[in-house]
């Protein structure tokens, strides 16, 4: 028993000696590190791990040269006395993007309208789906209508990064659609007179384009657009939606939360760049819209007016998200707006 106690005592003494050696050695090393180096280490440990600006940020995209190309009319989908409807493809950021284009009958040239549809689940979306009433109406009234499907929709290529990005891939696709029009050899385009129309999520895409490349179109129309503040949209649709399972968390991991990286969140929201807008804007909103609160459009109209922009706002007391009974007057007002700015009528 005495031998066991002696052995335990020796082990304890050795352990204490080893601990003391390493402890005081580390303390000595710590003291010998120059204060400048220690300060730099501490600075790196406290600096944010997310950049304030990314490829998705509006200022970054504003400085980017979009080079959409290879616009092709793949096949005729329909033909009537007013226009021919084509399935199309074009290139955007290395992706093949599908869509449709309605070309009026006649010699041309015709002003161009770029239409951007709202959210439709890509699993069920088909070529040219969304805004079909508008596609038909404007083509019958002498406009080339180009409607992009966006990446990950219909026959477009798949982008694995798209779901985690703040819909900026769709903004790229629409900007590249305009670039593809301008770079094409089709003679029926009046490339100097381009307008844009977006509904719901497509309205948000159009808003971002208005502040990213302000001179790319001469007239903009928004139909019940999502909020100009991306955080509000994110909290309403991404965070609680089970269909986006895990997307919110991946977004936080990639960009940081608004508390961790406020400058990034600011940089992806059009509301912070309304001063950049150069062309007239028309905004339509239904007061009984159950998807986009009417207050969002009221505030947007007020903010545009406060920024000194040319804004025309129409509110429809009984109007839902897709303008059913109001559709004819919405379209006539929009046509008059485009005709004045793009046809000089």
C-alpha positions as CSV (number, residue, x, y, z in Angstrom):
1,X,0.0,0.0,0.0
2,X,2.9,2.3,0.9
3,X,4.5,1.6,-2.5
4,X,1.3,2.5,-4.3
5,X,1.0,5.8,-2.5
6,X,4.6,6.6,-3.4
7,X,4.0,5.8,-7.1
8,X,0.9,8.0,-7.2
9,X,2.8,10.8,-5.6
10,X,5.6,10.5,-8.2
11,X,3.0,10.6,-11.0
12,X,1.4,13.7,-9.6
13,X,4.7,15.5,-9.3
14,X,5.7,14.6,-12.9
15,X,2.3,15.9,-14.2
16,X,2.7,19.1,-12.3
17,X,6.2,19.6,-13.7
18,X,5.1,19.0,-17.3
19,X,2.1,21.4,-16.9
20,X,4.3,24.1,-15.4
21,X,6.8,23.7,-18.2
22,X,4.2,24.1,-21.0
23,X,2.3,26.9,-19.2
24,X,5.3,29.1,-18.6
25,X,6.7,28.3,-22.0
26,X,3.5,29.5,-23.7
27,X,3.4,32.6,-21.5
28,X,7.0,33.4,-22.5
29,X,6.1,32.9,-26.2
30,X,3.1,35.2,-25.8
31,X,5.2,37.9,-24.2
32,X,7.8,37.6,-27.0
33,X,5.2,38.2,-29.8
34,X,5.5,41.8,-30.9
35,X,2.6,44.0,-30.0
36,X,2.0,44.9,-33.6
37,X,1.6,41.2,-34.5
38,X,-0.7,40.6,-31.6
39,X,-2.9,43.6,-32.7
40,X,-3.1,42.3,-36.3
41,X,-4.1,38.8,-35.0
42,X,-6.8,40.3,-32.8
43,X,-8.0,42.5,-35.7
44,X,-8.4,39.5,-38.0
45,X,-10.3,37.6,-35.3
46,X,-12.8,40.5,-34.9
47,X,-13.2,41.5,-38.6
48,X,-16.4,40.3,-40.3
49,X,-16.2,37.2,-42.4
50,X,-18.6,38.4,-45.1
51,X,-17.8,41.1,-47.7
52,X,-20.1,44.2,-47.7
53,X,-20.3,44.0,-51.5
54,X,-20.7,40.9,-53.6
55,X,-21.5,40.1,-57.2
56,X,-25.1,40.3,-56.2
57,X,-24.8,43.9,-54.9
58,X,-26.4,46.7,-56.9
59,X,-23.3,48.8,-57.1
60,X,-21.3,45.8,-58.3
61,X,-23.8,45.0,-61.0
62,X,-24.0,48.6,-62.0
63,X,-20.3,48.5,-62.9
64,X,-20.6,45.3,-64.8
65,X,-20.8,45.0,-68.6
66,X,-23.6,42.7,-69.6
67,X,-22.9,40.8,-72.8
68,X,-26.1,38.8,-73.6
69,X,-25.9,37.3,-77.0
70,X,-26.9,34.6,-79.5
71,X,-30.6,35.5,-79.6
72,X,-32.3,32.7,-81.6
73,X,-35.9,32.2,-82.7
74,X,-36.1,28.4,-82.2
75,X,-39.6,27.7,-83.6
76,X,-43.0,29.2,-84.4
77,X,-45.4,28.6,-81.5
78,X,-48.4,30.4,-83.0
79,X,-49.4,32.8,-85.7
80,X,-52.3,35.2,-86.2
81,X,-53.1,38.3,-88.2
82,X,-51.4,40.5,-85.7
83,X,-48.1,38.7,-84.7
84,X,-46.1,35.6,-84.8
85,X,-45.1,33.9,-81.5
86,X,-41.7,32.3,-81.3
87,X,-39.9,30.1,-78.8
88,X,-36.5,31.7,-78.3
89,X,-33.2,31.2,-76.5
90,X,-30.2,33.5,-75.7
91,X,-27.0,33.4,-73.7
92,X,-26.7,34.9,-70.2
93,X,-23.6,34.6,-68.0
94,X,-22.8,31.3,-69.8
95,X,-26.3,29.9,-69.4
96,X,-28.8,29.2,-72.2
97,X,-32.0,31.0,-71.3
98,X,-35.3,30.2,-72.9
99,X,-38.3,32.5,-73.4
100,X,-40.8,33.6,-76.0
101,X,-41.0,36.6,-78.4
102,X,-44.1,38.0,-80.1
103,X,-43.2,39.8,-83.4
104,X,-45.8,42.0,-85.0
105,X,-46.8,41.4,-88.6
106,X,-45.3,44.1,-90.9
107,X,-42.0,45.5,-91.9
108,X,-41.1,47.3,-88.7
109,X,-39.0,48.5,-86.9
110,X,-41.0,48.0,-83.7
111,X,-40.3,49.3,-80.2
112,X,-39.4,46.5,-77.8
113,X,-41.0,45.6,-74.5
114,X,-39.2,43.3,-72.0
115,X,-41.7,41.5,-69.7
116,X,-40.7,39.9,-66.4
117,X,-43.1,37.4,-64.8
118,X,-43.8,36.8,-61.1
119,X,-42.9,33.8,-59.1
120,X,-44.2,30.5,-60.5
121,X,-42.7,27.3,-59.1
122,X,-40.0,26.2,-61.6
123,X,-41.1,22.6,-61.2
124,X,-44.4,23.5,-63.0
125,X,-43.4,26.5,-65.0
126,X,-43.6,26.1,-68.8
127,X,-42.1,28.2,-71.7
128,X,-43.6,31.7,-71.8
129,X,-45.9,31.2,-68.8
130,X,-47.0,34.3,-66.9
131,X,-48.2,37.6,-68.3
132,X,-49.7,36.0,-71.4
133,X,-52.5,38.6,-71.5
134,X,-49.9,41.3,-71.6
135,X,-47.8,39.5,-74.2
136,X,-50.8,39.3,-76.5
137,X,-52.1,42.8,-75.9
138,X,-48.8,44.7,-76.6
139,X,-47.9,42.6,-79.6
140,X,-51.4,43.4,-81.1
141,X,-50.6,47.0,-80.5
142,X,-47.3,47.1,-82.4
143,X,-44.6,46.1,-80.0
144,X,-42.1,43.3,-80.1
145,X,-42.6,41.5,-76.8
146,X,-39.7,39.5,-75.3
147,X,-40.5,37.4,-72.2
148,X,-37.6,35.7,-70.5
149,X,-38.2,32.4,-68.7
150,X,-35.2,33.0,-66.4
151,X,-32.6,30.4,-65.5
152,X,-33.9,27.2,-63.9
153,X,-37.2,27.6,-65.7
154,X,-38.7,25.8,-68.7
155,X,-35.9,25.0,-71.2
156,X,-33.3,27.3,-69.5
157,X,-30.0,25.9,-68.1
158,X,-29.8,25.1,-64.4
159,X,-27.8,27.3,-62.1
160,X,-27.1,25.5,-58.8
161,X,-26.3,28.8,-57.0
162,X,-29.6,30.5,-58.0
163,X,-31.8,29.7,-55.0
164,X,-29.3,31.1,-52.4
165,X,-28.7,34.3,-54.3
166,X,-31.1,37.2,-53.8
167,X,-32.8,36.7,-57.2
168,X,-29.9,38.5,-58.8
169,X,-29.5,35.7,-61.3
170,X,-32.9,36.7,-62.7
171,X,-31.8,40.3,-62.9
172,X,-28.8,39.2,-64.9
173,X,-31.0,37.2,-67.3
174,X,-33.3,40.1,-68.0
175,X,-30.4,42.5,-68.5
176,X,-28.7,40.0,-70.8
177,X,-32.0,39.7,-72.7
178,X,-31.8,43.4,-73.5
179,X,-28.2,43.1,-74.4
180,X,-29.0,40.1,-76.7
181,X,-31.6,42.2,-78.5
182,X,-29.1,45.0,-79.0
183,X,-26.4,42.6,-80.2
184,X,-28.7,40.8,-82.6
185,X,-29.0,41.3,-86.3
186,X,-32.8,41.2,-86.4
187,X,-34.0,44.2,-88.3
188,X,-37.5,44.4,-86.8
189,X,-36.2,45.7,-83.5
190,X,-36.2,49.4,-82.8
191,X,-33.3,49.1,-80.4
192,X,-33.5,52.8,-79.4
193,X,-36.9,52.4,-77.9
194,X,-37.1,49.8,-75.2
195,X,-39.6,49.6,-72.3
196,X,-39.9,47.2,-69.4
197,X,-42.9,45.7,-67.5
198,X,-42.7,43.5,-64.4
199,X,-45.4,41.9,-62.2
200,X,-44.9,40.9,-58.6
201,X,-41.4,39.3,-58.3
202,X,-40.9,40.5,-61.9
203,X,-41.7,43.9,-60.6
204,X,-38.9,43.5,-58.1
205,X,-36.5,42.4,-60.9
206,X,-37.6,45.5,-62.9
207,X,-37.0,47.7,-59.9
208,X,-33.4,46.4,-59.5
209,X,-32.8,47.0,-63.2
210,X,-34.1,50.6,-62.9
211,X,-31.4,51.4,-60.3
212,X,-28.7,49.2,-61.7
213,X,-28.7,50.2,-65.4
214,X,-31.0,53.3,-65.3
215,X,-30.6,54.2,-69.0
216,X,-31.2,50.7,-70.4
217,X,-35.0,51.4,-70.9
218,X,-37.0,54.6,-71.6
219,X,-40.1,53.6,-69.7
220,X,-40.9,51.2,-66.8
221,X,-44.2,49.8,-65.6
222,X,-44.6,47.9,-62.3
223,X,-47.7,45.7,-61.6
224,X,-48.1,45.0,-57.9
225,X,-44.3,44.7,-57.4
226,X,-42.7,43.1,-54.4
227,X,-41.0,45.3,-51.8
228,X,-38.0,47.4,-52.8
229,X,-36.4,46.4,-49.5
230,X,-35.1,42.8,-50.0
231,X,-35.1,42.1,-46.2
232,X,-38.9,42.5,-46.2
233,X,-39.4,40.1,-49.0
234,X,-36.9,37.6,-47.5
235,X,-38.8,37.6,-44.2
236,X,-42.2,37.3,-45.8
237,X,-41.5,34.5,-48.4
238,X,-38.1,32.8,-47.8
239,X,-37.8,32.4,-44.0
240,X,-41.3,30.8,-43.3
241,X,-41.7,28.8,-46.5
242,X,-41.1,25.1,-46.2
243,X,-40.5,24.9,-50.0
244,X,-37.3,26.9,-49.4
245,X,-36.2,24.4,-46.7
246,X,-32.7,25.4,-45.5
247,X,-32.4,28.3,-48.0
248,X,-32.6,31.0,-45.3
249,X,-29.8,29.4,-43.3
250,X,-27.6,28.9,-46.3
251,X,-28.2,32.6,-47.2
252,X,-27.1,33.6,-43.7
253,X,-24.0,31.4,-44.0
254,X,-23.1,33.0,-47.4
255,X,-23.9,36.6,-46.7
256,X,-24.5,37.0,-43.0
257,X,-27.6,38.2,-41.2
258,X,-28.6,41.9,-41.4
259,X,-27.2,42.4,-38.0
260,X,-23.9,40.8,-39.0
261,X,-23.5,42.4,-42.4
262,X,-25.9,45.4,-42.7
263,X,-24.0,47.0,-45.6
264,X,-24.6,43.9,-47.8
265,X,-28.3,43.8,-47.1
266,X,-28.4,47.5,-48.0
267,X,-26.5,46.9,-51.2
268,X,-29.1,44.4,-52.6
269,X,-32.2,46.6,-51.9
270,X,-33.4,49.0,-54.7
271,X,-35.0,51.3,-52.1
272,X,-31.5,52.6,-51.2
273,X,-30.8,53.6,-54.8
274,X,-33.9,55.3,-56.1
275,X,-31.9,58.4,-56.8
276,X,-30.3,56.5,-59.8
277,X,-33.6,56.2,-61.7
278,X,-33.7,58.2,-64.9
279,X,-36.8,57.1,-66.9
280,X,-40.5,57.6,-66.1
281,X,-42.3,55.0,-64.0
282,X,-45.9,53.8,-63.9
283,X,-47.1,51.8,-60.9
284,X,-50.4,49.8,-60.7
285,X,-51.6,48.3,-57.4
286,X,-54.8,46.6,-56.3
287,X,-56.0,47.6,-52.8
288,X,-57.3,44.0,-52.2
289,X,-54.1,42.3,-53.2
290,X,-53.5,39.4,-50.8
291,X,-49.9,38.8,-51.9
292,X,-48.4,42.2,-52.1
293,X,-49.8,44.6,-49.5
294,X,-51.1,47.8,-51.0
295,X,-49.1,49.8,-48.5
296,X,-45.9,48.7,-50.2
297,X,-46.8,50.3,-53.4
298,X,-48.1,53.4,-51.7
299,X,-44.7,53.8,-49.9
300,X,-42.8,53.1,-53.1
301,X,-44.8,55.8,-55.0
302,X,-44.2,58.3,-52.1
303,X,-40.5,57.5,-52.0
304,X,-40.1,57.9,-55.8
305,X,-41.9,61.2,-55.6
306,X,-39.7,62.4,-52.7
307,X,-36.7,61.4,-54.8
308,X,-38.0,63.7,-57.6
309,X,-38.8,60.9,-60.0
310,X,-41.4,60.9,-62.8
311,X,-43.9,58.5,-61.1
312,X,-47.6,57.9,-62.1
313,X,-49.4,55.8,-59.5
314,X,-52.8,54.1,-60.0
315,X,-54.6,52.2,-57.2
316,X,-57.6,50.0,-57.8
317,X,-60.0,49.7,-54.8
318,X,-61.2,46.2,-55.6
319,X,-58.1,45.0,-57.4
320,X,-56.5,41.7,-56.6
321,X,-52.9,40.6,-57.3
322,X,-53.5,39.8,-60.9
323,X,-56.0,42.6,-61.9
324,X,-59.1,40.7,-63.2
325,X,-61.9,43.2,-63.7
326,X,-59.3,46.0,-63.8
327,X,-57.2,44.5,-66.5
328,X,-58.6,46.5,-69.4
329,X,-58.0,49.9,-67.9
330,X,-54.6,48.8,-66.5
331,X,-53.5,47.8,-70.0
332,X,-54.9,50.9,-71.7
333,X,-53.2,53.2,-69.3
334,X,-50.0,51.3,-69.7
335,X,-50.3,51.3,-73.5
336,X,-50.8,55.1,-73.6
337,X,-47.7,55.4,-71.3
338,X,-45.5,53.3,-73.6
339,X,-46.9,54.9,-76.8
340,X,-46.0,58.4,-75.5
341,X,-42.5,57.5,-74.5
342,X,-41.5,54.8,-77.1
343,X,-43.6,55.8,-80.2
344,X,-43.8,59.6,-79.4
345,X,-47.6,59.6,-79.8
